[in-house]
Structures are given as C-alpha cells and as structure tokens.
C-alpha cells in the first residue's frame, strides 16, 4: 500500500491530532492503518469510510478496536483531499447530533478560510 497515494489526507487545524493524541496505542495503530487504506485504494469499504446521510458531504472514518468504536469526520476538497476534523468515541447506536453539527461548522469554517 505504501507510496501509491490516490488521495491526500490533510488535518484541519489540530482537531484530529488532538483527538488522536489521547487514544490508546492500539487505537492509534488502527487509525493509521485505516487512513493508509483511504489514501491508497480506489474503493474504500463502507465499513471504514462512509458518507453520512443528511449532511453536506461529510464522511465518517470508522475504527473498531475490541468493543470500542471511534469516528472521525472528514470531507473532500478538490476531489482528492480528505480533510479530517473532529473525532469522538461512539457510545450509542446513533451518531450524536452535536458531533455532526460540529463537523458541519468546521467544514464551513475551512471553506470560508479557503475563500480568503
């Protein structure tokens, strides 16, 4: 997989990196593996990278380690750039609305800054 990138992954400000820094080593390893998958294969399985219905182009990157489930929101810019924003540990069946709203705000903020 290494070296054949078809998507660039960009961290918007420090939102993802702050989330990542607090994770256990085995969760970090799984996130790194999943991001490499997203960056290097054409058709990423929905298990790892899924569009969130009812949003303006948000995707969730999904990682499971044991019984723990983690999500990181992302979106595309210029077709190939995956912008990572907020992340959280999922504790309920439904994705928390406040996390989706935060991701939507961060996405808007990102594009507003790009327009300057």
C-alpha positions as CSV (number, residue, x, y, z in Angstrom):
1,X,0.0,0.0,0.0
2,X,2.8,2.5,0.8
3,X,3.6,5.1,-1.8
4,X,0.7,4.7,-4.2
5,X,-1.4,7.6,-2.9
6,X,-4.6,8.4,-4.7
7,X,-5.9,10.8,-2.0
8,X,-4.1,13.3,0.1
9,X,-5.1,13.5,3.7
10,X,-5.0,16.8,5.5
11,X,-5.6,17.6,9.1
12,X,-7.7,20.8,9.5
13,X,-6.0,22.8,12.3
14,X,-5.3,20.4,15.3
15,X,-8.8,18.9,15.8
16,X,-7.9,15.4,14.7
17,X,-4.4,15.5,16.0
18,X,-5.6,16.5,19.5
19,X,-8.2,13.6,19.4
20,X,-5.5,11.2,18.1
21,X,-3.0,12.1,20.8
22,X,-5.4,10.9,23.6
23,X,-6.0,7.5,22.0
24,X,-4.5,4.2,23.3
25,X,-1.6,2.8,21.2
26,X,-3.7,0.0,19.6
27,X,-6.4,2.5,18.5
28,X,-3.8,4.8,17.0
29,X,-2.3,1.9,15.1
30,X,-5.8,1.0,13.7
31,X,-6.5,4.7,12.7
32,X,-3.1,4.9,10.9
33,X,-3.9,1.6,9.1
34,X,-7.4,2.9,8.1
35,X,-6.1,6.3,6.9
36,X,-3.5,4.5,4.8
37,X,-6.3,2.4,3.3
38,X,-8.3,5.5,2.5
39,X,-5.3,7.2,0.9
40,X,-4.3,4.3,-1.3
41,X,-7.2,2.2,-2.5
42,X,-9.8,3.4,-5.0
43,X,-12.9,1.9,-3.5
44,X,-12.7,2.1,0.3
45,X,-15.1,-0.4,2.0
46,X,-18.0,1.3,3.7
47,X,-17.0,-0.3,7.0
48,X,-14.1,2.1,7.2
49,X,-15.3,5.2,5.2
50,X,-18.9,6.1,4.9
51,X,-21.0,9.1,3.7
52,X,-23.2,10.5,6.4
53,X,-26.8,10.8,5.1
54,X,-28.4,14.1,5.7
55,X,-25.2,16.1,5.7
56,X,-23.5,18.4,3.1
57,X,-20.8,15.9,2.1
58,X,-19.5,14.7,5.4
59,X,-17.9,11.3,5.7
60,X,-17.1,9.3,8.8
61,X,-13.9,7.3,9.2
62,X,-14.8,4.3,11.3
63,X,-12.5,2.3,13.6
64,X,-13.3,-0.5,15.9
65,X,-10.9,-1.9,18.5
66,X,-12.4,-4.6,20.6
67,X,-15.8,-3.3,21.7
68,X,-14.7,0.3,21.4
69,X,-15.9,2.3,18.3
70,X,-14.3,5.5,17.2
71,X,-15.4,8.0,14.5
72,X,-13.6,10.9,12.8
73,X,-15.5,13.2,10.4
74,X,-13.9,14.3,7.1
75,X,-14.9,15.8,3.8
76,X,-13.4,16.3,0.3
77,X,-11.8,19.4,-1.2
78,X,-10.8,19.4,-4.8
79,X,-11.8,15.8,-5.3
80,X,-8.9,14.0,-3.7
81,X,-8.1,15.8,-0.5
82,X,-9.7,14.3,2.6
83,X,-9.9,16.9,5.4
84,X,-10.0,15.4,8.9
85,X,-11.9,17.3,11.5
86,X,-13.4,16.3,14.8
87,X,-13.3,12.8,16.3
88,X,-15.0,11.0,19.1
89,X,-15.7,7.7,20.7
90,X,-19.1,6.4,19.8
91,X,-21.1,5.1,22.7
92,X,-24.6,5.0,21.3
93,X,-26.2,3.4,18.3
94,X,-26.9,6.7,16.6
95,X,-24.1,9.3,15.8
96,X,-24.6,12.2,18.2
97,X,-26.2,15.2,16.5
98,X,-23.9,17.7,18.3
99,X,-20.8,15.9,16.7
100,X,-22.3,16.1,13.2
101,X,-23.2,19.8,13.8
102,X,-19.6,20.5,15.0
103,X,-18.2,18.8,11.8
104,X,-20.6,20.9,9.6
105,X,-19.4,24.1,11.3
106,X,-15.7,23.1,10.9
107,X,-16.3,22.3,7.3
108,X,-17.9,25.7,6.7
109,X,-15.1,27.4,8.6
110,X,-12.5,25.5,6.4
111,X,-14.1,26.6,3.1
112,X,-14.6,30.2,4.4
113,X,-10.9,30.3,5.2
114,X,-10.0,28.9,1.7
115,X,-12.0,31.7,0.1
116,X,-10.0,34.5,1.7
